[in-house]
Amino acid sequence: MGVLGGCGVGGGSSDVTLKLVAADYGDSAANSSKKYWDELVQRYESEHPDVNIDVSVYSWTDVDREVKEMVDAGNPPDMAQIGAYADYAAEGKLYKVGDLLSIPVQADFLSQLATAGEVNSVQYGMPFASSTRLLFYNKKLFREAGLTPPQTWDELAAAAEALQDLGVKYPYALPLGPEEAQAETMQWLLSGDGGYSDITSTYSIDSVQNVQTFTWLKDELVGKGLTGPVAPGKLDRAEAFAAFAAGDVGMLNGHPSLMEIAGKKGVEYGMVPTPGVDGESPTTLGVADWMMAFNHNGHRDQVGDFLDFVYSEENVLDFSRDYNLLPVTNSASRAMAASAEDKDLKPFLDQLPTSELYPVGNTSWATVNAAIKKEIGKAVAPNGSPEGVLGGLQATATRAENAE
């Protein structure tokens, strides 16, 4: 237990109340993250009677805004589990992870996730949940078209043409709508040997490789009507996933939650690594959400002790299994890889060590991310210019960086 002397709040009490704001990973009241946190907090408080954990769970649509409003009002929570941490770290509002967690717990984070949690080589963001992406395909439609899963872009385009001939509504679903366009975009950029930034973490959105990737997408998929009846810039991920679950999509990039969505509707699906220009893509997109601790209220010892508990192998595994996500720690990853119960997640787990994350350590990423969501669909529109749109996004990124 942490040293509680002198940390009391109100009326001479030695009790400390820690406020945690968390995102909801459930899709209904029945599997809301509130249930996970309620059970975890109950176990913690039973062993720490002088620490109370007050948890508020918000939808992903609202949670980042809710935390920002609390911070702007001068009343930040002690902990927030949200989408981005770098802005708060740059403003000096967060504890360093090394000042919070015990050494074994901090050392247990998967190395590339821990690195992604750094600003200027100091870790402020603690990865909380992660996922990777694979290409999902409809096995029934592939059988009917006599297809095998593609490994290259050319094979993917040929498969999409065969599915189109079969009358499939979305031969390849390309969700570049504002919900999560940054994910689909990065997946394609990586498969074309590009990405959002270069090895020095400098934005390279309009690189030659990236322009070639979007030119190929525009000419070989979208321009040939292989991406379905909805313009990619108007198609959101949730709609694409629902269409796949309805049997209307031949192929699309998906994360682990699509297994459950498709499985519930009886869709027989397969999963393969993302096709690249001339073979399997060397890297896939990795995504992580973040836990952070604000230093405004103090209580460093109590916050650190609670987070050590949150990141125990058992709790990380429970959360990952509840929501079809990947563990963020080495210990829980090893347990999952060895468990028959988790065999469905293993293909995603295998991709994690070589995955690449968004440039979340750049405080400019929030601005760049918003611009990508708004603009990238125009790159593949009939009169769109991949070079022009990517050049515009690069200019936005450069301005955002220079404004820091």
C-alpha positions as CSV (number, residue, x, y, z in Angstrom):
1,M,0.0,0.0,0.0
2,G,1.1,3.5,-0.7
3,V,2.0,5.9,2.0
4,L,-1.2,7.8,2.7
5,G,-0.1,10.2,5.5
6,G,-1.0,13.8,4.8
7,C,-2.8,13.0,1.5
8,G,-6.3,13.2,3.0
9,V,-9.2,15.0,1.4
10,G,-11.7,16.9,3.5
11,G,-12.7,16.7,7.1
12,G,-9.4,15.2,8.3
13,S,-10.2,11.9,6.6
14,S,-7.2,9.8,5.4
15,D,-9.3,8.4,2.5
16,V,-8.2,9.4,-1.0
17,T,-10.6,9.3,-3.9
18,L,-9.0,8.9,-7.4
19,K,-11.1,9.9,-10.4
20,L,-10.7,7.8,-13.6
21,V,-12.3,8.6,-16.9
22,A,-12.4,5.6,-19.3
23,A,-13.6,4.8,-22.8
24,D,-16.4,2.3,-23.5
25,Y,-15.3,-0.7,-25.6
26,G,-18.7,-2.4,-25.4
27,D,-21.4,-2.0,-28.0
28,S,-24.4,-2.4,-25.6
29,A,-25.2,-2.0,-21.9
30,A,-24.6,-5.7,-21.5
31,N,-20.9,-5.5,-22.3
32,S,-20.1,-1.9,-21.3
33,S,-16.6,-1.3,-20.0
34,K,-18.4,0.0,-16.9
35,K,-18.9,-3.7,-15.9
36,Y,-15.2,-4.4,-16.3
37,W,-14.1,-1.4,-14.2
38,D,-16.7,-1.9,-11.5
39,E,-15.5,-5.5,-10.9
40,L,-11.8,-4.5,-11.0
41,V,-12.3,-1.5,-8.7
42,Q,-14.3,-3.6,-6.2
43,R,-11.4,-6.1,-6.0
44,Y,-8.9,-3.2,-5.5
45,E,-10.9,-1.3,-2.9
46,S,-11.5,-4.5,-0.9
47,E,-7.7,-4.6,-0.3
48,H,-7.2,-0.8,-0.1
49,P,-10.0,0.4,2.2
50,D,-8.6,3.9,2.3
51,V,-8.5,4.4,-1.5
52,N,-11.7,5.0,-3.4
53,I,-11.7,4.8,-7.2
54,D,-14.5,6.8,-8.9
55,V,-14.8,5.7,-12.5
56,S,-16.8,7.4,-15.3
57,V,-17.2,5.6,-18.6
58,Y,-18.0,7.5,-21.8
59,S,-18.5,6.4,-25.4
60,W,-15.6,6.9,-27.8
61,T,-17.5,9.6,-29.4
62,D,-17.5,11.7,-26.2
63,V,-14.6,10.6,-24.0
64,D,-11.7,12.7,-25.4
65,R,-13.9,15.8,-25.4
66,E,-15.1,15.1,-21.8
67,V,-11.5,14.9,-20.6
68,K,-10.5,18.0,-22.5
69,E,-13.4,20.0,-20.9
70,M,-12.3,18.8,-17.4
71,V,-8.7,19.8,-18.1
72,D,-9.7,23.2,-19.5
73,A,-11.9,23.8,-16.5
74,G,-8.9,23.2,-14.2
75,N,-10.3,20.0,-12.8
76,P,-8.6,17.1,-14.6
77,P,-9.3,13.5,-13.5
78,D,-6.4,11.7,-11.8
79,M,-6.4,9.2,-14.7
80,A,-7.8,9.1,-18.2
81,Q,-8.0,6.2,-20.6
82,I,-8.5,7.8,-24.0
83,G,-7.2,8.1,-27.5
84,A,-4.2,10.5,-27.2
85,Y,-1.8,11.7,-24.5
86,A,0.8,13.8,-26.3
87,D,-0.9,17.2,-26.0
88,Y,-1.2,16.9,-22.2
89,A,2.3,15.6,-21.9
90,A,3.7,18.6,-23.8
91,E,1.8,21.0,-21.5
92,G,3.5,19.4,-18.5
93,K,0.2,18.0,-17.1
94,L,1.1,14.3,-16.9
95,Y,3.2,12.2,-14.6
96,K,6.1,10.4,-16.2
97,V,5.4,6.7,-16.3
98,G,8.7,6.0,-14.5
99,D,7.5,8.1,-11.6
100,L,4.3,6.0,-11.3
101,L,4.7,2.4,-12.0
102,S,6.9,-0.2,-10.3
103,I,9.9,-1.2,-12.5
104,P,8.6,-4.7,-13.3
105,V,5.2,-3.3,-14.5
106,Q,6.8,-0.6,-16.6
107,A,9.3,-3.1,-18.1
108,D,6.4,-5.4,-19.0
109,F,5.0,-3.2,-21.8
110,L,5.6,-4.3,-25.3
111,S,8.6,-2.3,-26.4
112,Q,7.1,-0.7,-29.5
113,L,4.0,0.3,-27.6
114,A,6.1,1.8,-24.7
115,T,8.1,3.8,-27.3
116,A,4.9,5.0,-28.9
117,G,4.0,6.4,-25.5
118,E,7.0,8.7,-25.4
119,V,7.4,12.4,-26.0
120,N,11.0,13.5,-26.4
121,S,12.2,10.0,-25.3
122,V,10.2,10.2,-22.0
123,Q,7.2,7.9,-21.5
124,Y,4.0,9.6,-20.5
125,G,1.4,7.4,-22.2
126,M,0.8,3.9,-21.0
127,P,-0.7,1.6,-23.7
128,F,-4.0,0.3,-22.6
129,A,-5.4,-1.8,-25.4
130,S,-4.0,-2.6,-28.8
131,S,-5.0,-4.2,-32.1
132,T,-3.6,-4.9,-35.5
133,R,-5.2,-5.3,-38.9
134,L,-5.6,-8.2,-41.3
135,L,-7.4,-8.7,-44.6
136,F,-10.7,-10.4,-44.0
137,Y,-12.4,-12.2,-46.9
138,N,-15.7,-13.9,-47.4
139,K,-14.9,-17.6,-47.9
140,K,-18.2,-18.5,-49.5
141,L,-17.9,-15.7,-52.1
142,F,-14.2,-16.7,-52.7
143,R,-15.3,-20.3,-53.3
144,E,-18.0,-19.3,-55.7
145,A,-15.5,-17.2,-57.7
146,G,-12.8,-19.9,-57.5
147,L,-10.4,-17.5,-55.7
148,T,-7.5,-17.9,-53.2
149,P,-6.7,-15.1,-50.8
150,P,-4.5,-12.4,-52.4
151,Q,-0.9,-11.7,-51.3
152,T,-0.2,-8.8,-53.7
153,W,-2.1,-5.7,-54.9
154,D,-2.4,-7.2,-58.4
155,E,-3.9,-10.4,-56.9
156,L,-6.3,-8.3,-54.8
157,A,-7.4,-6.3,-57.8
158,A,-7.9,-9.5,-59.9
159,A,-9.9,-11.0,-57.0
160,A,-12.1,-7.9,-56.8
161,E,-12.8,-8.1,-60.5
162,A,-13.9,-11.7,-60.2
163,L,-16.1,-10.8,-57.3
164,Q,-17.6,-7.9,-59.3
165,D,-18.4,-10.4,-62.1
166,L,-20.2,-12.5,-59.5
167,G,-22.4,-9.5,-58.6
168,V,-20.8,-8.8,-55.1
169,K,-21.9,-5.4,-53.9
170,Y,-18.6,-4.4,-52.4
171,P,-15.8,-6.5,-54.0
172,Y,-13.3,-4.6,-51.8
173,A,-14.7,-2.2,-49.2
174,L,-12.5,0.9,-48.9
175,P,-13.8,2.9,-45.9
176,L,-12.1,6.4,-46.2
177,G,-15.0,8.1,-44.6
178,P,-14.4,10.3,-41.5
179,E,-15.0,7.7,-38.9
180,E,-11.6,6.0,-39.2
181,A,-10.1,7.0,-42.5
182,Q,-6.7,7.4,-40.9
183,A,-6.5,3.6,-40.3
184,E,-7.4,2.4,-43.8
185,T,-5.1,5.1,-45.2
186,M,-2.1,4.1,-43.1
187,Q,-2.7,0.4,-43.8
188,W,-2.5,1.1,-47.5
189,L,0.5,3.4,-47.2
190,L,2.5,0.7,-45.2
191,S,1.6,-1.9,-47.8
192,G,3.1,0.4,-50.4
193,D,6.4,0.7,-48.5
194,G,5.4,4.2,-47.2
195,G,3.7,5.6,-44.2
196,Y,2.8,8.9,-42.5
197,S,6.4,9.7,-41.4
198,D,9.9,8.7,-42.1
199,I,12.4,7.1,-39.8
200,T,13.2,10.4,-38.2
201,S,9.5,10.9,-37.3
202,T,9.2,13.7,-39.8
203,Y,5.9,13.7,-41.7
204,S,6.3,12.3,-45.3
205,I,2.6,12.1,-46.3
206,D,3.3,13.2,-49.9
207,S,6.3,10.9,-50.5
208,V,6.7,9.2,-53.9
209,Q,5.6,5.8,-52.5
210,N,2.5,7.3,-50.9
211,V,1.4,9.1,-54.1
212,Q,2.0,5.9,-56.1
213,T,-0.2,3.9,-53.6
214,F,-3.1,6.3,-53.8
215,T,-2.7,6.6,-57.6
216,W,-3.0,2.8,-57.8
217,L,-6.0,2.7,-55.5
218,K,-7.8,5.4,-57.6
219,D,-7.0,3.8,-61.0
220,E,-7.1,0.1,-60.2
221,L,-9.8,-0.2,-57.6
222,V,-12.0,2.8,-57.2
223,G,-11.9,3.9,-60.9
224,K,-12.9,0.4,-62.0
225,G,-15.9,0.3,-59.7
226,L,-14.4,-2.4,-57.5
227,T,-15.1,-0.6,-54.2
228,G,-18.9,-0.7,-54.2
229,P,-21.8,1.7,-54.6
230,V,-20.7,4.2,-51.9
231,A,-17.8,6.6,-52.6
232,P,-14.9,5.6,-50.3
233,G,-14.8,9.1,-48.8
234,K,-18.5,8.6,-47.7
235,L,-18.1,5.0,-46.4
236,D,-17.4,4.7,-42.7
237,R,-15.8,1.7,-41.1
238,A,-18.9,0.7,-39.1
239,E,-20.9,0.6,-42.4
240,A,-18.2,-1.4,-44.1
241,F,-18.1,-3.9,-41.2
242,A,-21.9,-4.2,-41.2
243,A,-21.9,-4.8,-44.9
244,F,-19.3,-7.6,-44.5
245,A,-21.5,-9.1,-41.8
246,A,-24.4,-9.0,-44.2
247,G,-22.4,-11.0,-46.8
248,D,-22.2,-8.0,-49.2
249,V,-18.4,-7.5,-49.0
250,G,-15.7,-9.7,-50.6
251,M,-12.7,-8.3,-48.8
252,L,-11.8,-5.5,-46.4
253,N,-9.2,-4.6,-43.8
254,G,-10.4,-5.4,-40.3
255,H,-9.4,-5.7,-36.7
256,P,-10.4,-8.4,-34.1
257,S,-13.9,-7.1,-33.3
258,L,-14.9,-7.9,-36.9
259,M,-14.6,-11.6,-36.1
260,E,-17.4,-11.3,-33.6
261,I,-19.6,-9.0,-35.7
262,A,-19.3,-11.4,-38.7
263,G,-19.5,-14.6,-36.6
264,K,-22.8,-13.5,-35.1
265,K,-24.3,-13.2,-38.6
266,G,-23.0,-16.6,-39.6
267,V,-20.5,-15.2,-42.2
268,E,-17.7,-17.7,-43.0
269,Y,-14.6,-15.6,-43.1
270,G,-10.9,-16.0,-43.5
271,M,-8.0,-13.7,-42.5
272,V,-4.6,-13.2,-44.1
273,P,-1.8,-10.6,-43.7
274,T,-2.3,-7.4,-45.7
275,P,-1.3,-7.8,-49.4
276,G,1.6,-5.5,-50.5
277,V,2.9,-4.3,-53.8
278,D,4.8,-7.4,-54.6
279,G,4.0,-9.8,-51.7
280,E,2.7,-9.8,-48.1
281,S,3.0,-6.3,-46.6
282,P,6.2,-6.2,-44.4
283,T,4.4,-4.2,-41.7
284,T,0.8,-3.8,-40.6
285,L,-1.0,-1.0,-38.8
286,G,-0.9,-1.3,-35.0
287,V,-3.3,0.8,-32.9
288,A,-3.1,1.5,-29.2
289,D,-5.3,3.5,-26.8
290,W,-3.7,5.2,-23.9
291,M,-3.8,5.5,-20.1
292,M,-2.4,8.7,-18.6
293,A,-2.2,10.2,-15.1
294,F,-2.6,13.9,-14.5
295,N,-0.4,15.5,-11.9
296,H,-2.9,18.2,-10.9
297,N,-4.3,16.6,-7.7
298,G,-1.1,14.8,-6.5
299,H,-1.8,11.3,-5.1
300,R,1.1,10.0,-7.2
301,D,1.7,7.0,-4.9
302,Q,-1.9,5.9,-4.9
303,V,-2.3,6.4,-8.6
304,G,0.8,4.3,-9.2
305,D,-0.3,1.6,-6.9
306,F,-3.7,1.3,-8.6
307,L,-2.1,1.3,-12.1
308,D,0.3,-1.5,-11.1
309,F,-2.9,-3.5,-10.2
310,V,-4.6,-2.5,-13.5
311,Y,-1.6,-3.8,-15.5
312,S,-1.3,-7.1,-13.7
313,E,-1.2,-10.1,-16.1
314,E,-4.6,-11.3,-15.0
315,N,-6.4,-7.9,-15.5
316,V,-4.8,-7.2,-18.9
317,L,-5.8,-10.7,-20.1
318,D,-9.4,-10.3,-18.8
319,F,-9.8,-7.0,-20.6
320,S,-8.3,-8.2,-23.8
321,R,-10.5,-11.3,-23.9
322,D,-13.7,-9.3,-23.0
323,Y,-13.2,-7.0,-26.0
324,N,-11.3,-9.0,-28.5
325,L,-8.2,-6.8,-28.2
326,L,-4.5,-7.6,-27.9
327,P,-2.6,-7.4,-24.6
328,V,-0.2,-4.5,-24.2
329,T,2.2,-6.4,-21.9
330,N,4.7,-9.1,-22.6
331,S,3.4,-11.4,-19.8
332,A,-0.2,-11.3,-21.0
333,S,0.8,-11.6,-24.7
334,R,2.8,-14.8,-23.8
335,A,-0.2,-16.2,-21.9
336,M,-2.5,-15.4,-24.8
337,A,-0.2,-17.0,-27.4
338,A,0.0,-20.2,-25.4
339,S,-3.8,-20.4,-24.7
340,A,-6.2,-22.5,-26.8
341,E,-8.9,-20.2,-25.7
342,D,-7.3,-17.3,-27.6
343,K,-6.5,-19.1,-30.9
344,D,-8.8,-16.7,-32.9
345,L,-6.7,-13.7,-31.8
346,K,-3.4,-15.4,-32.5
347,P,-3.1,-14.1,-36.2
348,F,-3.4,-10.6,-34.9
349,L,-1.0,-11.2,-32.0
350,D,1.6,-12.5,-34.5
351,Q,1.4,-9.2,-36.4
352,L,1.9,-7.0,-33.3
353,P,5.8,-7.2,-33.0
354,T,6.2,-5.8,-36.6
355,S,3.3,-3.4,-36.5
356,E,3.7,0.3,-36.9
357,L,1.6,2.8,-34.9
358,Y,0.3,6.3,-35.7
359,P,2.8,9.1,-34.9
360,V,1.0,9.6,-31.6
361,G,4.0,11.1,-29.8
362,N,3.8,14.1,-32.1
363,T,1.6,16.7,-30.5
364,S,0.6,17.8,-34.0
365,W,-0.9,14.3,-34.7
366,A,-4.4,15.3,-33.5
367,T,-4.5,18.1,-36.2
368,V,-3.1,15.9,-38.9
369,N,-5.4,13.0,-38.0
370,A,-8.5,15.3,-38.3
371,A,-7.3,16.6,-41.7
372,I,-6.7,13.0,-43.0
373,K,-10.3,12.0,-42.0
374,K,-11.7,15.0,-43.8
375,E,-9.7,15.1,-46.9
376,I,-8.3,11.7,-47.9
377,G,-11.4,10.4,-49.6
378,K,-11.0,13.2,-52.2
379,A,-7.7,11.6,-53.4
380,V,-9.6,8.6,-55.0
381,A,-12.6,10.6,-56.2
382,P,-13.2,10.5,-60.0
383,N,-11.8,14.1,-60.4
384,G,-9.4,13.8,-57.4
385,S,-5.6,14.2,-57.5
386,P,-3.7,11.8,-55.2
387,E,-0.6,14.1,-55.5
388,G,-2.7,17.2,-54.8
389,V,-4.5,15.8,-51.8
390,L,-1.4,14.2,-50.2
391,G,0.5,17.5,-50.8
392,G,-2.2,19.4,-49.1
393,L,-2.1,17.1,-46.1
394,Q,1.7,17.3,-46.0
395,A,1.4,21.2,-45.9
396,T,-1.1,20.9,-43.0
397,A,1.2,18.6,-41.2
398,T,4.2,20.9,-41.7
399,R,2.2,23.9,-40.4
400,A,1.0,21.9,-37.4
401,E,4.6,20.9,-36.6
402,N,5.9,24.4,-36.9
403,A,3.2,25.7,-34.7
404,E,4.4,23.6,-31.8
